[in-house]
């Protein structure tokens, strides 16, 4: 009972004696462990009494980090012989078996998994913990290779962008036939269980080492018949996610590019729909609408495109080249704005602290007249790096809210791979405030786009 209460009240904190695993799941397989509306993930948590977080997909990264953790105060029956193991190890194998089953289904392979298929497991392990897997002079890892016949490697260079900096992550990779990999994973997981990292209190954080209270908790359960949980995706279940920039009118040429070259390049590279709105434009501003129809577990074309376009849609507010700062403005539906504020302003305060950008929410008379009556404006100001982190925090939270994932498990990042962006110089815009005579009908649709 004590363990259950602790998991309920302290899900956002990993204790020094808890067991933690960070399993790298291919982006295209995350649907298998999340399920529609998070159903599979919730079942895993319920069945194993463990906690699990699934990081948001980073642009350009083909894997998502699944962080599984639990106390060791209660034990679960595991495997055919009913061995007692900690809840986190139980959940790790439910996740792993689900990913393998989904891979087998995709390959159309109905033969014996242990004889026909080769699978790869990748896990992130802090540098102070990986020694228990390597051993003195590499003896432990060599014994693991000999005992299991699996290919086991520890990779220190060219880590995926989802690796954490402060814990000095290293990548553990296991390759082989499914049953071979499963045995090797069990032995490795047992070693990690017995040798916790002193950095693990940081593992729910991003590389900034700050926890995001607005992140969402989720956990899941599988039964032995893993194929029953395999996700069959229906395109009708995809949802449209949209980002609306308020762009200084003088920047529009830079967004479009000569002959539409730049905007078409971003469309092609990200798969997002990008439109420049000409029906709701005043002398100072216009609206850039970025959208895509997508599944929650996939990387978001709209998020990727928005990050790439941010600087071109923003105004320069620094005094000189040595004091470069940008101001990014977004229109957000009033019905969604609460997910950015949080109870007592907790979410927006944390985003400001984590990203070091100034994030403001403007309402009513402070919103430009280009906005609709049912829209509010989010304004992000800071140096380009801080502004990009803040924008990503904001739009990932809006996306999670759009997919009704407020009670799912999502861990929001604060650092991202470098995305080159060419900026256009612009003077400080002076937009008018809307009044009763200039408000737009809330039922109007954004149309008359040009590209």
C-alpha beads as a LAMMPS data file, in Angstrom:
LAMMPS data file: protein, C-alpha beads

451 atoms
450 bonds

1 atom types
1 bond types

-500.0 500.0 xlo xhi
-500.0 500.0 ylo yhi
-500.0 500.0 zlo zhi

Masses

1 110.0

Atoms # bond

1 1 1 0.000 0.000 0.000
2 1 1 2.851 2.364 0.829
3 1 1 4.364 1.819 -2.593
4 1 1 1.069 2.464 -4.319
5 1 1 0.578 5.734 -2.454
6 1 1 4.100 6.810 -3.262
7 1 1 3.625 6.159 -6.958
8 1 1 0.432 8.203 -6.928
9 1 1 1.883 11.212 -5.139
10 1 1 5.486 11.186 -6.376
11 1 1 5.164 10.202 -10.031
12 1 1 7.161 13.262 -11.037
13 1 1 10.188 12.324 -8.927
14 1 1 12.589 9.408 -9.262
15 1 1 14.134 8.413 -5.939
16 1 1 17.734 7.324 -5.476
17 1 1 16.748 3.723 -4.766
18 1 1 14.211 3.308 -7.553
19 1 1 14.721 1.278 -10.705
20 1 1 14.802 3.252 -13.965
21 1 1 15.009 2.112 -17.593
22 1 1 15.063 4.320 -20.686
23 1 1 14.075 2.298 -23.713
24 1 1 14.377 3.832 -27.192
25 1 1 11.260 3.124 -29.200
26 1 1 11.193 3.801 -32.963
27 1 1 8.812 6.671 -33.646
28 1 1 6.708 4.556 -35.998
29 1 1 6.222 1.925 -33.276
30 1 1 5.100 4.198 -30.438
31 1 1 1.464 3.701 -31.383
32 1 1 1.857 0.101 -30.240
33 1 1 2.624 1.145 -26.671
34 1 1 0.371 4.206 -26.468
35 1 1 -2.804 3.010 -28.143
36 1 1 -5.802 5.075 -29.098
37 1 1 -6.298 7.733 -26.440
38 1 1 -3.472 6.184 -24.409
39 1 1 -5.475 3.007 -23.647
40 1 1 -2.579 0.556 -23.990
41 1 1 -0.233 2.710 -21.939
42 1 1 -2.776 3.106 -19.146
43 1 1 -3.224 -0.650 -19.042
44 1 1 0.521 -1.231 -18.719
45 1 1 0.698 1.094 -15.743
46 1 1 -2.302 -0.540 -14.124
47 1 1 -1.017 -4.089 -14.640
48 1 1 2.568 -3.490 -13.556
49 1 1 2.100 -0.735 -10.932
50 1 1 4.956 1.177 -12.566
51 1 1 5.261 4.675 -14.000
52 1 1 6.138 5.466 -17.586
53 1 1 6.854 8.608 -19.565
54 1 1 7.126 8.871 -23.318
55 1 1 9.152 11.819 -24.570
56 1 1 7.802 13.938 -27.372
57 1 1 9.395 13.127 -30.708
58 1 1 12.255 15.491 -31.519
59 1 1 12.527 16.857 -35.056
60 1 1 15.005 14.712 -36.971
61 1 1 15.133 11.963 -34.312
62 1 1 13.724 8.566 -35.278
63 1 1 13.332 7.334 -31.692
64 1 1 11.401 8.392 -28.615
65 1 1 12.603 7.781 -25.078
66 1 1 10.305 5.625 -22.970
67 1 1 11.268 6.177 -19.317
68 1 1 9.997 3.389 -17.062
69 1 1 10.482 3.585 -13.319
70 1 1 9.170 2.214 -10.041
71 1 1 9.949 1.664 -6.407
72 1 1 11.147 -1.764 -5.304
73 1 1 8.776 -2.035 -2.361
74 1 1 6.388 -4.301 -4.259
75 1 1 7.317 -7.148 -6.603
76 1 1 5.511 -8.599 -9.609
77 1 1 5.372 -12.179 -10.847
78 1 1 7.309 -12.355 -14.105
79 1 1 7.609 -14.995 -16.815
80 1 1 6.411 -18.583 -16.915
81 1 1 8.070 -19.476 -13.621
82 1 1 6.550 -16.523 -11.772
83 1 1 9.874 -15.024 -10.710
84 1 1 9.467 -11.950 -8.524
85 1 1 10.816 -8.765 -10.123
86 1 1 10.394 -5.035 -9.617
87 1 1 7.449 -3.372 -11.441
88 1 1 9.761 -1.390 -13.741
89 1 1 11.405 -4.547 -15.119
90 1 1 7.983 -6.088 -15.674
91 1 1 6.835 -2.994 -17.585
92 1 1 10.081 -2.844 -19.582
93 1 1 9.408 -6.285 -21.014
94 1 1 5.782 -5.543 -21.743
95 1 1 6.894 -2.535 -23.767
96 1 1 9.700 -4.473 -25.444
97 1 1 7.473 -7.418 -26.360
98 1 1 4.890 -5.078 -27.792
99 1 1 7.432 -3.314 -30.000
100 1 1 8.808 -6.661 -31.224
101 1 1 5.313 -7.986 -31.922
102 1 1 4.485 -4.839 -33.887
103 1 1 7.712 -5.188 -35.879
104 1 1 6.849 -8.781 -36.700
105 1 1 3.361 -7.768 -37.803
106 1 1 4.712 -5.029 -40.065
107 1 1 7.134 -7.478 -41.671
108 1 1 4.325 -9.928 -42.361
109 1 1 6.349 -12.639 -40.633
110 1 1 4.201 -15.317 -39.023
111 1 1 7.036 -17.744 -38.406
112 1 1 8.708 -18.418 -35.083
113 1 1 10.111 -15.117 -33.830
114 1 1 13.082 -16.840 -32.199
115 1 1 14.251 -18.435 -35.470
116 1 1 13.408 -15.995 -38.226
117 1 1 13.705 -12.446 -37.011
118 1 1 16.505 -10.157 -35.914
119 1 1 15.630 -7.337 -33.559
120 1 1 17.523 -4.434 -32.041
121 1 1 17.142 -2.990 -28.542
122 1 1 18.601 0.430 -27.748
123 1 1 18.630 1.963 -24.281
124 1 1 20.101 5.123 -22.799
125 1 1 22.219 4.545 -19.694
126 1 1 23.980 7.221 -17.587
127 1 1 27.769 7.050 -17.734
128 1 1 28.100 6.338 -14.013
129 1 1 25.841 3.280 -14.372
130 1 1 27.109 1.722 -17.595
131 1 1 30.182 0.344 -15.827
132 1 1 28.079 -2.399 -14.231
133 1 1 27.332 -3.690 -17.737
134 1 1 30.902 -3.352 -19.035
135 1 1 32.824 -4.588 -15.997
136 1 1 36.547 -4.335 -15.290
137 1 1 38.459 -4.738 -18.522
138 1 1 35.151 -5.424 -20.316
139 1 1 34.756 -8.769 -18.589
140 1 1 31.063 -8.453 -17.733
141 1 1 29.919 -7.435 -21.211
142 1 1 32.038 -10.191 -22.760
143 1 1 30.437 -12.760 -20.453
144 1 1 27.007 -11.441 -21.447
145 1 1 27.894 -11.890 -25.113
146 1 1 29.129 -15.423 -24.504
147 1 1 26.146 -16.415 -22.362
148 1 1 23.441 -15.056 -24.649
149 1 1 25.044 -15.046 -28.136
150 1 1 23.702 -11.516 -28.564
151 1 1 25.659 -8.643 -30.073
152 1 1 26.002 -6.167 -27.202
153 1 1 27.706 -2.806 -27.649
154 1 1 28.140 0.370 -25.633
155 1 1 28.235 3.428 -27.905
156 1 1 29.619 6.705 -26.567
157 1 1 29.767 8.832 -29.715
158 1 1 27.141 9.999 -32.192
159 1 1 24.330 9.600 -29.693
160 1 1 20.732 10.304 -30.698
161 1 1 19.538 13.837 -29.989
162 1 1 17.186 12.538 -27.285
163 1 1 20.169 11.658 -25.039
164 1 1 20.625 13.811 -21.928
165 1 1 23.703 15.942 -21.450
166 1 1 23.788 16.271 -17.675
167 1 1 23.723 12.518 -17.034
168 1 1 26.373 11.943 -19.752
169 1 1 24.294 9.273 -21.445
170 1 1 25.761 6.351 -23.292
171 1 1 23.902 4.098 -25.696
172 1 1 23.499 0.386 -24.986
173 1 1 22.626 -1.660 -28.061
174 1 1 21.609 -5.327 -28.225
175 1 1 21.103 -7.129 -31.551
176 1 1 20.109 -10.715 -32.263
177 1 1 17.207 -13.101 -32.627
178 1 1 14.234 -12.127 -30.454
179 1 1 14.679 -14.798 -27.773
180 1 1 18.419 -14.129 -27.617
181 1 1 17.845 -10.395 -27.256
182 1 1 15.165 -10.976 -24.641
183 1 1 17.569 -12.991 -22.483
184 1 1 20.331 -10.418 -22.897
185 1 1 17.920 -7.602 -22.067
186 1 1 16.857 -9.413 -18.906
187 1 1 20.451 -9.815 -17.731
188 1 1 21.284 -6.193 -18.530
189 1 1 18.103 -4.948 -16.836
190 1 1 18.975 -6.960 -13.720
191 1 1 22.421 -5.359 -13.573
192 1 1 20.953 -1.873 -13.956
193 1 1 18.410 -2.648 -11.246
194 1 1 21.202 -3.583 -8.841
195 1 1 23.326 -0.521 -9.687
196 1 1 21.218 2.677 -9.800
197 1 1 22.669 5.897 -11.204
198 1 1 23.336 8.895 -9.000
199 1 1 21.951 11.008 -11.881
200 1 1 18.552 9.335 -12.034
201 1 1 16.751 12.168 -10.248
202 1 1 17.474 14.147 -13.449
203 1 1 16.069 11.563 -15.838
204 1 1 12.544 12.981 -15.964
205 1 1 14.030 16.322 -16.976
206 1 1 15.314 17.605 -20.228
207 1 1 18.961 18.428 -20.750
208 1 1 18.329 21.629 -18.817
209 1 1 17.801 19.405 -15.730
210 1 1 14.505 21.131 -14.999
211 1 1 11.296 19.185 -14.556
212 1 1 8.240 20.190 -16.508
213 1 1 5.166 20.046 -14.277
214 1 1 2.961 20.462 -17.314
215 1 1 4.245 17.171 -18.697
216 1 1 1.719 14.400 -18.557
217 1 1 1.911 11.025 -16.870
218 1 1 0.961 7.835 -18.600
219 1 1 1.663 4.168 -18.120
220 1 1 0.607 0.992 -19.789
221 1 1 -0.021 -2.777 -19.733
222 1 1 0.186 -5.618 -22.123
223 1 1 -1.148 -9.095 -21.845
224 1 1 0.659 -12.151 -23.124
225 1 1 -1.259 -11.961 -26.408
226 1 1 0.641 -8.911 -27.649
227 1 1 -0.802 -9.009 -31.166
228 1 1 -4.224 -8.167 -29.780
229 1 1 -2.866 -4.725 -28.871
230 1 1 -1.175 -3.988 -32.186
231 1 1 -2.489 -0.674 -33.447
232 1 1 -4.403 -0.705 -36.732
233 1 1 -4.364 2.932 -37.730
234 1 1 -7.304 4.365 -39.604
235 1 1 -6.658 7.597 -41.459
236 1 1 -10.046 8.747 -40.192
237 1 1 -8.539 8.814 -36.688
238 1 1 -5.864 11.335 -37.714
239 1 1 -6.446 14.897 -36.521
240 1 1 -5.505 18.218 -38.008
241 1 1 -3.104 20.254 -35.906
242 1 1 -2.626 23.900 -36.759
243 1 1 -0.163 26.649 -35.786
244 1 1 -1.064 30.272 -36.598
245 1 1 1.757 32.812 -36.643
246 1 1 1.105 36.546 -36.696
247 1 1 3.801 37.624 -39.132
248 1 1 4.930 41.211 -39.761
249 1 1 3.730 42.086 -43.255
250 1 1 7.237 43.125 -44.264
251 1 1 8.494 39.584 -43.482
252 1 1 6.076 37.783 -45.797
253 1 1 8.441 37.960 -48.762
254 1 1 11.070 36.137 -46.746
255 1 1 8.579 33.453 -45.720
256 1 1 7.578 32.818 -49.326
257 1 1 10.995 33.227 -50.937
258 1 1 11.771 34.076 -54.548
259 1 1 9.188 32.440 -56.760
260 1 1 7.819 30.590 -53.721
261 1 1 11.082 28.682 -53.427
262 1 1 11.506 28.823 -49.655
263 1 1 7.950 28.041 -48.605
264 1 1 7.793 25.171 -51.109
265 1 1 11.059 23.778 -49.768
266 1 1 9.697 23.721 -46.207
267 1 1 6.489 22.114 -47.430
268 1 1 8.439 19.414 -49.211
269 1 1 10.865 18.750 -46.335
270 1 1 8.258 18.618 -43.564
271 1 1 5.071 17.484 -45.290
272 1 1 3.121 20.330 -43.665
273 1 1 0.600 22.582 -45.388
274 1 1 1.733 26.223 -45.151
275 1 1 -0.512 29.069 -46.219
276 1 1 -0.126 32.820 -46.234
277 1 1 -3.500 34.354 -45.441
278 1 1 -4.441 37.374 -47.492
279 1 1 -8.043 37.715 -46.330
280 1 1 -7.134 38.723 -42.776
281 1 1 -4.258 41.106 -43.350
282 1 1 -3.802 44.670 -42.197
283 1 1 -1.010 47.106 -42.989
284 1 1 1.199 45.710 -40.237
285 1 1 0.523 41.979 -39.989
286 1 1 -0.723 38.904 -41.778
287 1 1 -1.344 35.341 -40.670
288 1 1 0.790 32.321 -41.596
289 1 1 -1.152 29.078 -41.094
290 1 1 0.810 25.828 -40.729
291 1 1 -1.165 22.602 -40.512
292 1 1 -0.985 18.858 -40.995
293 1 1 -3.208 15.856 -40.500
294 1 1 -1.370 13.534 -38.170
295 1 1 -1.426 10.842 -35.513
296 1 1 -0.369 11.821 -32.030
297 1 1 2.384 9.212 -31.723
298 1 1 4.124 10.398 -34.909
299 1 1 6.447 13.310 -35.375
300 1 1 4.427 16.379 -36.237
301 1 1 4.945 17.970 -39.677
302 1 1 3.285 21.152 -38.377
303 1 1 5.606 21.407 -35.364
304 1 1 8.667 20.785 -37.527
305 1 1 7.617 23.416 -40.076
306 1 1 6.751 25.967 -37.382
307 1 1 10.189 25.660 -35.801
308 1 1 11.852 26.120 -39.185
309 1 1 9.749 29.142 -40.042
310 1 1 9.848 30.812 -36.637
311 1 1 12.596 33.348 -37.268
312 1 1 11.171 34.385 -40.630
313 1 1 7.760 34.923 -39.040
314 1 1 9.181 36.882 -36.085
315 1 1 10.256 40.472 -35.690
316 1 1 13.708 41.509 -34.583
317 1 1 13.560 43.433 -31.320
318 1 1 17.227 43.594 -30.267
319 1 1 18.957 46.943 -30.321
320 1 1 21.954 45.755 -32.336
321 1 1 23.671 42.653 -33.711
322 1 1 25.170 41.881 -30.303
323 1 1 21.763 42.026 -28.655
324 1 1 19.790 39.858 -31.072
325 1 1 16.317 38.992 -29.845
326 1 1 13.161 38.055 -31.671
327 1 1 9.475 38.300 -30.860
328 1 1 7.204 35.489 -32.037
329 1 1 3.432 35.862 -31.934
330 1 1 0.883 33.038 -32.125
331 1 1 -2.900 33.042 -32.219
332 1 1 -4.443 30.425 -29.925
333 1 1 -8.077 29.543 -29.391
334 1 1 -9.411 30.764 -26.057
335 1 1 -10.586 27.211 -25.352
336 1 1 -6.970 25.968 -25.438
337 1 1 -5.172 28.752 -23.636
338 1 1 -5.628 27.129 -20.241
339 1 1 -3.194 24.321 -21.073
340 1 1 -0.467 26.961 -21.407
341 1 1 -1.265 28.720 -18.155
342 1 1 -1.832 25.854 -15.736
343 1 1 -3.261 26.008 -12.240
344 1 1 -2.190 29.254 -10.640
345 1 1 0.042 29.982 -13.652
346 1 1 2.293 26.989 -12.878
347 1 1 2.752 25.875 -16.488
348 1 1 3.625 29.233 -18.001
349 1 1 5.949 30.017 -15.081
350 1 1 7.788 26.749 -15.606
351 1 1 8.076 27.313 -19.369
352 1 1 9.610 30.719 -18.698
353 1 1 12.058 29.227 -16.219
354 1 1 13.053 26.288 -18.417
355 1 1 13.448 28.197 -21.686
356 1 1 14.584 31.569 -20.289
357 1 1 12.288 33.301 -22.749
358 1 1 9.647 35.890 -21.933
359 1 1 6.269 34.270 -22.603
360 1 1 3.133 36.404 -22.355
361 1 1 -0.521 35.738 -23.053
362 1 1 -2.430 38.772 -24.299
363 1 1 -6.201 38.941 -24.190
364 1 1 -9.060 41.102 -25.386
365 1 1 -8.024 44.693 -26.106
366 1 1 -4.305 43.801 -26.100
367 1 1 -4.689 41.373 -28.998
368 1 1 -4.069 42.682 -32.548
369 1 1 -7.211 43.404 -34.551
370 1 1 -6.247 40.683 -37.010
371 1 1 -7.308 38.079 -34.413
372 1 1 -10.796 36.655 -34.106
373 1 1 -12.992 37.220 -31.089
374 1 1 -12.347 33.684 -29.832
375 1 1 -8.557 33.937 -30.110
376 1 1 -5.840 35.129 -27.781
377 1 1 -2.218 35.882 -28.530
378 1 1 0.871 34.172 -27.146
379 1 1 3.970 36.349 -27.443
380 1 1 7.451 34.853 -27.043
381 1 1 10.483 37.114 -26.766
382 1 1 14.106 36.143 -26.311
383 1 1 17.299 35.243 -28.100
384 1 1 16.732 32.862 -31.037
385 1 1 17.654 29.731 -29.074
386 1 1 15.445 30.591 -26.086
387 1 1 12.596 31.625 -28.375
388 1 1 12.806 28.336 -30.287
389 1 1 12.683 26.323 -27.058
390 1 1 9.728 28.357 -25.832
391 1 1 7.867 28.021 -29.129
392 1 1 8.372 24.261 -29.069
393 1 1 7.137 24.011 -25.480
394 1 1 4.049 26.029 -26.374
395 1 1 3.063 24.200 -29.533
396 1 1 3.752 20.729 -28.130
397 1 1 1.443 21.490 -25.218
398 1 1 -1.199 22.782 -27.628
399 1 1 -0.796 19.651 -29.714
400 1 1 -1.192 17.341 -26.719
401 1 1 -4.295 19.278 -25.730
402 1 1 -5.682 19.003 -29.261
403 1 1 -5.317 15.220 -29.093
404 1 1 -7.016 15.058 -25.663
405 1 1 -3.787 13.730 -24.151
406 1 1 -3.883 15.830 -20.975
407 1 1 -4.072 12.645 -18.919
408 1 1 -1.597 10.696 -21.002
409 1 1 2.153 10.539 -20.637
410 1 1 4.216 13.082 -22.483
411 1 1 7.569 14.489 -21.470
412 1 1 8.312 17.782 -23.166
413 1 1 11.884 18.514 -24.279
414 1 1 13.694 21.825 -23.946
415 1 1 16.628 21.159 -26.275
416 1 1 16.499 20.268 -29.927
417 1 1 18.795 19.427 -32.802
418 1 1 20.200 22.462 -34.550
419 1 1 17.899 23.617 -37.349
420 1 1 19.506 26.195 -39.630
421 1 1 17.271 29.192 -40.145
422 1 1 17.873 32.246 -42.268
423 1 1 16.440 35.368 -40.749
424 1 1 15.077 38.434 -42.418
425 1 1 15.798 41.790 -40.862
426 1 1 12.742 43.728 -39.837
427 1 1 12.013 46.839 -37.915
428 1 1 9.789 46.750 -34.884
429 1 1 6.187 46.387 -35.943
430 1 1 3.472 48.561 -34.519
431 1 1 0.220 46.665 -34.680
432 1 1 -3.104 48.179 -33.786
433 1 1 -5.275 46.854 -30.996
434 1 1 -8.632 45.512 -32.010
435 1 1 -11.786 47.310 -30.935
436 1 1 -15.484 46.630 -31.206
437 1 1 -15.581 47.885 -34.819
438 1 1 -12.687 45.771 -36.051
439 1 1 -13.369 42.397 -34.447
440 1 1 -13.810 39.539 -36.858
441 1 1 -16.740 37.175 -36.778
442 1 1 -15.714 34.123 -34.753
443 1 1 -17.431 31.867 -37.288
444 1 1 -15.387 33.189 -40.202
445 1 1 -12.916 30.841 -41.802
446 1 1 -9.361 31.618 -42.789
447 1 1 -9.308 31.545 -46.605
448 1 1 -7.930 33.298 -49.684
449 1 1 -4.467 31.907 -49.182
450 1 1 -1.527 32.514 -51.451
451 1 1 1.748 30.666 -51.657

Bonds

1 1 1 2
2 1 2 3
3 1 3 4
4 1 4 5
5 1 5 6
6 1 6 7
7 1 7 8
8 1 8 9
9 1 9 10
10 1 10 11
11 1 11 12
12 1 12 13
13 1 13 14
14 1 14 15
15 1 15 16
16 1 16 17
17 1 17 18
18 1 18 19
19 1 19 20
20 1 20 21
21 1 21 22
22 1 22 23
23 1 23 24
24 1 24 25
25 1 25 26
26 1 26 27
27 1 27 28
28 1 28 29
29 1 29 30
30 1 30 31
31 1 31 32
32 1 32 33
33 1 33 34
34 1 34 35
35 1 35 36
36 1 36 37
37 1 37 38
38 1 38 39
39 1 39 40
40 1 40 41
41 1 41 42
42 1 42 43
43 1 43 44
44 1 44 45
45 1 45 46
46 1 46 47
47 1 47 48
48 1 48 49
49 1 49 50
50 1 50 51
51 1 51 52
52 1 52 53
53 1 53 54
54 1 54 55
55 1 55 56
56 1 56 57
57 1 57 58
58 1 58 59
59 1 59 60
60 1 60 61
61 1 61 62
62 1 62 63
63 1 63 64
64 1 64 65
65 1 65 66
66 1 66 67
67 1 67 68
68 1 68 69
69 1 69 70
70 1 70 71
71 1 71 72
72 1 72 73
73 1 73 74
74 1 74 75
75 1 75 76
76 1 76 77
77 1 77 78
78 1 78 79
79 1 79 80
80 1 80 81
81 1 81 82
82 1 82 83
83 1 83 84
84 1 84 85
85 1 85 86
86 1 86 87
87 1 87 88
88 1 88 89
89 1 89 90
90 1 90 91
91 1 91 92
92 1 92 93
93 1 93 94
94 1 94 95
95 1 95 96
96 1 96 97
97 1 97 98
98 1 98 99
99 1 99 100
100 1 100 101
101 1 101 102
102 1 102 103
103 1 103 104
104 1 104 105
105 1 105 106
106 1 106 107
107 1 107 108
108 1 108 109
109 1 109 110
110 1 110 111
111 1 111 112
112 1 112 113
113 1 113 114
114 1 114 115
115 1 115 116
116 1 116 117
117 1 117 118
118 1 118 119
119 1 119 120
120 1 120 121
121 1 121 122
122 1 122 123
123 1 123 124
124 1 124 125
125 1 125 126
126 1 126 127
127 1 127 128
128 1 128 129
129 1 129 130
130 1 130 131
131 1 131 132
132 1 132 133
133 1 133 134
134 1 134 135
135 1 135 136
136 1 136 137
137 1 137 138
138 1 138 139
139 1 139 140
140 1 140 141
141 1 141 142
142 1 142 143
143 1 143 144
144 1 144 145
145 1 145 146
146 1 146 147
147 1 147 148
148 1 148 149
149 1 149 150
150 1 150 151
151 1 151 152
152 1 152 153
153 1 153 154
154 1 154 155
155 1 155 156
156 1 156 157
157 1 157 158
158 1 158 159
159 1 159 160
160 1 160 161
161 1 161 162
162 1 162 163
163 1 163 164
164 1 164 165
165 1 165 166
166 1 166 167
167 1 167 168
168 1 168 169
169 1 169 170
170 1 170 171
171 1 171 172
172 1 172 173
173 1 173 174
174 1 174 175
175 1 175 176
176 1 176 177
177 1 177 178
178 1 178 179
179 1 179 180
180 1 180 181
181 1 181 182
182 1 182 183
183 1 183 184
184 1 184 185
185 1 185 186
186 1 186 187
187 1 187 188
188 1 188 189
189 1 189 190
190 1 190 191
191 1 191 192
192 1 192 193
193 1 193 194
194 1 194 195
195 1 195 196
196 1 196 197
197 1 197 198
198 1 198 199
199 1 199 200
200 1 200 201
201 1 201 202
202 1 202 203
203 1 203 204
204 1 204 205
205 1 205 206
206 1 206 207
207 1 207 208
208 1 208 209
209 1 209 210
210 1 210 211
211 1 211 212
212 1 212 213
213 1 213 214
214 1 214 215
215 1 215 216
216 1 216 217
217 1 217 218
218 1 218 219
219 1 219 220
220 1 220 221
221 1 221 222
222 1 222 223
223 1 223 224
224 1 224 225
225 1 225 226
226 1 226 227
227 1 227 228
228 1 228 229
229 1 229 230
230 1 230 231
231 1 231 232
232 1 232 233
233 1 233 234
234 1 234 235
235 1 235 236
236 1 236 237
237 1 237 238
238 1 238 239
239 1 239 240
240 1 240 241
241 1 241 242
242 1 242 243
243 1 243 244
244 1 244 245
245 1 245 246
246 1 246 247
247 1 247 248
248 1 248 249
249 1 249 250
250 1 250 251
251 1 251 252
252 1 252 253
253 1 253 254
254 1 254 255
255 1 255 256
256 1 256 257
257 1 257 258
258 1 258 259
259 1 259 260
260 1 260 261
261 1 261 262
262 1 262 263
263 1 263 264
264 1 264 265
265 1 265 266
266 1 266 267
267 1 267 268
268 1 268 269
269 1 269 270
270 1 270 271
271 1 271 272
272 1 272 273
273 1 273 274
274 1 274 275
275 1 275 276
276 1 276 277
277 1 277 278
278 1 278 279
279 1 279 280
280 1 280 281
281 1 281 282
282 1 282 283
283 1 283 284
284 1 284 285
285 1 285 286
286 1 286 287
287 1 287 288
288 1 288 289
289 1 289 290
290 1 290 291
291 1 291 292
292 1 292 293
293 1 293 294
294 1 294 295
295 1 295 296
296 1 296 297
297 1 297 298
298 1 298 299
299 1 299 300
300 1 300 301
301 1 301 302
302 1 302 303
303 1 303 304
304 1 304 305
305 1 305 306
306 1 306 307
307 1 307 308
308 1 308 309
309 1 309 310
310 1 310 311
311 1 311 312
312 1 312 313
313 1 313 314
314 1 314 315
315 1 315 316
316 1 316 317
317 1 317 318
318 1 318 319
319 1 319 320
320 1 320 321
321 1 321 322
322 1 322 323
323 1 323 324
324 1 324 325
325 1 325 326
326 1 326 327
327 1 327 328
328 1 328 329
329 1 329 330
330 1 330 331
331 1 331 332
332 1 332 333
333 1 333 334
334 1 334 335
335 1 335 336
336 1 336 337
337 1 337 338
338 1 338 339
339 1 339 340
340 1 340 341
341 1 341 342
342 1 342 343
343 1 343 344
344 1 344 345
345 1 345 346
346 1 346 347
347 1 347 348
348 1 348 349
349 1 349 350
350 1 350 351
351 1 351 352
352 1 352 353
353 1 353 354
354 1 354 355
355 1 355 356
356 1 356 357
357 1 357 358
358 1 358 359
359 1 359 360
360 1 360 361
361 1 361 362
362 1 362 363
363 1 363 364
364 1 364 365
365 1 365 366
366 1 366 367
367 1 367 368
368 1 368 369
369 1 369 370
370 1 370 371
371 1 371 372
372 1 372 373
373 1 373 374
374 1 374 375
375 1 375 376
376 1 376 377
377 1 377 378
378 1 378 379
379 1 379 380
380 1 380 381
381 1 381 382
382 1 382 383
383 1 383 384
384 1 384 385
385 1 385 386
386 1 386 387
387 1 387 388
388 1 388 389
389 1 389 390
390 1 390 391
391 1 391 392
392 1 392 393
393 1 393 394
394 1 394 395
395 1 395 396
396 1 396 397
397 1 397 398
398 1 398 399
399 1 399 400
400 1 400 401
401 1 401 402
402 1 402 403
403 1 403 404
404 1 404 405
405 1 405 406
406 1 406 407
407 1 407 408
408 1 408 409
409 1 409 410
410 1 410 411
411 1 411 412
412 1 412 413
413 1 413 414
414 1 414 415
415 1 415 416
416 1 416 417
417 1 417 418
418 1 418 419
419 1 419 420
420 1 420 421
421 1 421 422
422 1 422 423
423 1 423 424
424 1 424 425
425 1 425 426
426 1 426 427
427 1 427 428
428 1 428 429
429 1 429 430
430 1 430 431
431 1 431 432
432 1 432 433
433 1 433 434
434 1 434 435
435 1 435 436
436 1 436 437
437 1 437 438
438 1 438 439
439 1 439 440
440 1 440 441
441 1 441 442
442 1 442 443
443 1 443 444
444 1 444 445
445 1 445 446
446 1 446 447
447 1 447 448
448 1 448 449
449 1 449 450
450 1 450 451
